Amino acid sequence: MDQPTPQTLFSLAGRVALVTGASRGLGWGMARALAGAGARVVLNGRDPATLAARQAEIEAAGGLADVAAFDVRDRQAGDAAIDAIVARHGALDILVNNAAFGVPRDFFDISDDDWRLSLDVALDACFRLSQKAAAGMAARGWGRIVMISSVNARIGRATNTPYITAKAGLEGLTRGMAAELATRGITVNAIAPGYMATDINTVFRAQPGRYDWILNRTPMKRWGTADDLMGATLFLCSDASAFMTGQVMVIDGGMTVVI
Ligand SMILES: NC(=O)c1ccc[n+]([C@@H]2O[C@H](COP(=O)([O-])OP(=O)(O)OC[C@H]3O[C@@H](n4cnc5c(N)ncnc54)[C@H](OP(=O)(O)O)[C@@H]3O)[C@@H](O)[C@H]2O)c1
């Protein structure tokens, strides 16, 4: 094998990636990063029109893109989407499990439906899509699976218990899959972002004092942006991270290393 160079290590030319929840926010940022490194990026979300517009943006910038509109809670739809990607593009090499949302509730107000919905999107769907995608990756002997966790997997916040539980479970799923898939050429890692200014926390940010509370808890004194995840995404989805699996990269402006 040729000696790797920085260019070859981070290149994703010829790779096919699926990013769930890529219609906006962090998923859209990661999709742009992967396309910029040469991957063909399949954009997932639930609204075909939004995804088509995003596909056009990537193509206008010279990248390769496709869309797969489905609800990640739907096992059949997810399986069919992955089969279609492999049929159209020859393989699925990279899966970024990013789609999620929070159901903010006081603990005593959480219904069984709230609980199930949160865990279904943020944890169960990641298991189902990973299982389907990893089968093809294992057959081809190369794969990258990246879970988008949260600092809330390890530090709590009131009114957010189902989300915190899902993210803690996602980090367990990451380690379990990493252990089992390590000899198949597949790495499984997670990114745990801190507080990023996206739609998911628009309501939280708008509550009196919340925006500054997070700002003051963050040593870098700013909220994160989608661009802050681009480097870690390229690292974890490329050959640059070949000897790393089961880990969580925390990208939080220093929030979780200070009291
Ligand atoms: N923002 C933060 O501060 C922060 C911090 C830590 C971790 N995270 C994590 O980062 C990830 C992305 O968050 P974000 O801030 O970018 O959120 P966002 O701006 O609200 O975007 C969420 C994305 O998920 C998609 N989505 C939601 N439910 C879906 C479903 N059932 N099926 C398919 N797609 C679905 C949405 O697409 P459609 O609505 O178009 O279907 C959208 O593209 C999440 O896992 C989140 O937990 C975020």
The ligand as an SDF file (V2000), in Angstrom:
LIG
                    3D

 48 52  0  0  0  0  0  0  0  0999 V2000
  -27.9670   21.7910   18.2110 N   0  0  0  0  0  0  0  0  0  0  0  0
  -27.3880   21.3860   19.3290 C   0  0  0  0  0  0  0  0  0  0  0  0
  -27.1280   22.1830   20.2520 O   0  0  0  0  0  0  0  0  0  0  0  0
  -27.0080   19.9600   19.5110 C   0  0  0  0  0  0  0  0  0  0  0  0
  -26.1880   19.6310   20.6000 C   0  0  0  0  0  0  0  0  0  0  0  0
  -25.8340   18.3100   20.7980 C   0  0  0  0  0  0  0  0  0  0  0  0
  -26.2820   17.3470   19.9260 C   0  0  0  0  0  0  0  0  0  0  0  0
  -27.0850   17.6920   18.8810 N   0  0  0  0  0  0  0  0  0  0  0  0
  -27.5300   16.6150   18.0010 C   0  0  0  0  0  0  0  0  0  0  0  0
  -27.2000   16.9300   16.6690 O   0  0  0  0  0  0  0  0  0  0  0  0
  -28.1420   16.3270   15.7860 C   0  0  0  0  0  0  0  0  0  0  0  0
  -28.6890   17.3510   14.8220 C   0  0  0  0  0  0  0  0  0  0  0  0
  -29.3150   18.3760   15.5710 O   0  0  0  0  0  0  0  0  0  0  0  0
  -29.6170   19.8030   14.9480 P   0  0  0  0  0  0  0  0  0  0  0  0
  -29.3070   20.7720   16.0120 O   0  0  0  0  0  0  0  0  0  0  0  0
  -29.0120   19.9490   13.6160 O   0  0  0  0  0  0  0  0  0  0  0  0
  -31.2070   19.6890   14.8050 O   0  0  0  0  0  0  0  0  0  0  0  0
  -32.2180   20.3900   13.7650 P   0  0  0  0  0  0  0  0  0  0  0  0
  -31.6460   21.6450   13.2290 O   0  0  0  0  0  0  0  0  0  0  0  0
  -33.5150   20.4220   14.4820 O   0  0  0  0  0  0  0  0  0  0  0  0
  -32.2910   19.3170   12.5730 O   0  0  0  0  0  0  0  0  0  0  0  0
  -32.8180   18.0570   12.8160 C   0  0  0  0  0  0  0  0  0  0  0  0
  -32.7780   17.2560   11.5370 C   0  0  0  0  0  0  0  0  0  0  0  0
  -33.3120   15.9520   11.8030 O   0  0  0  0  0  0  0  0  0  0  0  0
  -34.3090   15.6680   10.8430 C   0  0  0  0  0  0  0  0  0  0  0  0
  -35.3000   14.7800   11.4340 N   0  0  0  0  0  0  0  0  0  0  0  0
  -35.9770   14.9340   12.5970 C   0  0  0  0  0  0  0  0  0  0  0  0
  -36.7960   13.8860   12.8080 N   0  0  0  0  0  0  0  0  0  0  0  0
  -36.6060   13.0520   11.7630 C   0  0  0  0  0  0  0  0  0  0  0  0
  -37.1580   11.7910   11.4090 C   0  0  0  0  0  0  0  0  0  0  0  0
  -38.0630   11.1870   12.1960 N   0  0  0  0  0  0  0  0  0  0  0  0
  -36.7540   11.1990   10.2550 N   0  0  0  0  0  0  0  0  0  0  0  0
  -35.8270   11.7960    9.4610 C   0  0  0  0  0  0  0  0  0  0  0  0
  -35.2720   12.9900    9.7510 N   0  0  0  0  0  0  0  0  0  0  0  0
  -35.6680   13.6100   10.8790 C   0  0  0  0  0  0  0  0  0  0  0  0
  -34.8500   17.0210   10.4220 C   0  0  0  0  0  0  0  0  0  0  0  0
  -35.3630   16.9290    9.1180 O   0  0  0  0  0  0  0  0  0  0  0  0
  -36.8890   17.2410    8.6770 P   0  0  0  0  0  0  0  0  0  0  0  0
  -37.5520   17.9730    9.8190 O   0  0  0  0  0  0  0  0  0  0  0  0
  -36.7100   18.0600    7.4390 O   0  0  0  0  0  0  0  0  0  0  0  0
  -37.4730   15.8990    8.4220 O   0  0  0  0  0  0  0  0  0  0  0  0
  -33.5810   17.8540   10.4230 C   0  0  0  0  0  0  0  0  0  0  0  0
  -32.8750   17.6870    9.2060 O   0  0  0  0  0  0  0  0  0  0  0  0
  -29.1910   15.6580   16.6870 C   0  0  0  0  0  0  0  0  0  0  0  0
  -28.8590   14.3100   16.8770 O   0  0  0  0  0  0  0  0  0  0  0  0
  -29.0270   16.4020   17.9890 C   0  0  0  0  0  0  0  0  0  0  0  0
  -29.4590   15.6480   19.0950 O   0  0  0  0  0  0  0  0  0  0  0  0
  -27.4600   18.9680   18.6440 C   0  0  0  0  0  0  0  0  0  0  0  0
  1  2  1  0
  2  3  2  0
  2  4  1  0
  4  5  1  0
  4 48  2  0
  5  6  2  0
  6  7  1  0
  7  8  2  0
  8  9  1  0
  8 48  1  0
  9 10  1  0
  9 46  1  0
 10 11  1  0
 11 12  1  0
 11 44  1  0
 12 13  1  0
 13 14  1  0
 14 15  2  0
 14 16  1  0
 14 17  1  0
 17 18  1  0
 18 19  2  0
 18 20  1  0
 18 21  1  0
 21 22  1  0
 22 23  1  0
 23 24  1  0
 23 42  1  0
 24 25  1  0
 25 26  1  0
 25 36  1  0
 26 27  1  0
 26 35  1  0
 27 28  2  0
 28 29  1  0
 29 30  1  0
 29 35  2  0
 30 31  1  0
 30 32  2  0
 32 33  1  0
 33 34  2  0
 34 35  1  0
 36 37  1  0
 36 42  1  0
 37 38  1  0
 38 39  2  0
 38 40  1  0
 38 41  1  0
 42 43  1  0
 44 45  1  0
 44 46  1  0
 46 47  1  0
M  CHG  2   8   1  16  -1
M  END
$$$$
